[in-house]
Amino acid sequence: MKKTFTAPLDVPVSLRPTFIKNFKTLTHGTGRLMLFAGDQKIEHLNKDFYGEGIAPEDGSPEHLFKIAAHARIGCFATQLGLLAKYGADYKSVPYLVKLNSKTNLVKAAQRDPESLLFTPVSKVVEFKKQSKLKILAVGYTLYLGSEFEAQMLKEAATIIYEAHQASLIAVIWCYPRGKAVVDEKDPTIVAGAAGVAASLGADFVKVNAPKKDNVADPALLKIATKAAGRTRLVCAGGSSTAPEKFLKGLYEQIHIGGTSGNATGRNIHQKSLAEAVKFTNAIAAVTLDDMTAEAAVKKFLK
């Protein structure tokens, strides 16, 4: 069945065909997102890129670009600085520019999280024109419950509007976090985060999969996907997990929880290039083709 997509009303009429084209490219015409997350160079410093169990080539930022260039993805998310350094060699890659980031050095117990804008959307649009890179989207992390949430909410709202004005897709990373948040993975509060992203007008919202009594259950996502409404919800990939378990969890998130894809970083880039490409293609098959986890493992990983 052929899918039809519409543009939000804050996209100018003349640019709505471009927005829909970008959305179709980003989702391979499925409405689901295969987001390869490469923003952890700031978020997690070098911990995710060097150490026991991590492929040696992951120490170089270019490893991320090589994976993005050779695997089937919806977009590769990273900061503008890395795009400026490496993008000329990887022009075929579809990109999402991450507009804010913070390190993990200051813990939430010390100070509530605050992550403010690096680069305004106008500069991304300017960079896109001069670089000719395939920039389809922008992304922003919002920490609900932080004492600094008001400023981040304001920035997120502005970013989404300005992205739509430029026919770009807007993705919000929405994490309840701070001293006021008792359990950031509580299903109700995760659903609240999804509803906030919807209220801001985001096209996709990235959340951490909810847990009850510290146990993950894809059925817990149902209230979040319902709260998100027409904003499509994807879950973060989290720390490294056995490939079979990861793919099974992803399939259940989509088909039980009602999510619209995934946002995966460490589970991909900590592998060697060949293994990372194979695993990314398996994730894409589950996300975009409705392939079962078992079938994806058999086709791509055996």
Protein Blocks (a to p, Z undefined) as FASTA:
>chain_A
ZZdddddfklcfklmmmmmmmmmmmnnonopacdddfklmmmnmmmlmgcehiafklmpm
klmmmmmmmmccfbdcddfklmmmmmmmmmmbccdddfbdcdfkbcfkloccddddfbdf
klmmmmmmmnopacfbdcddddehiaklmmmmmmmmmmmmmmmmnopacddddddedjkl
mblmbfklmmmmmmmmmmnopabdcdddddeehiacfklmmmmmmmnmmaccdddebjad
dfklmmmmmmmmmmmnopabdddfklmmmpcfklmmmmmmmmmmmmmnopafklmmmmmm
ZZ
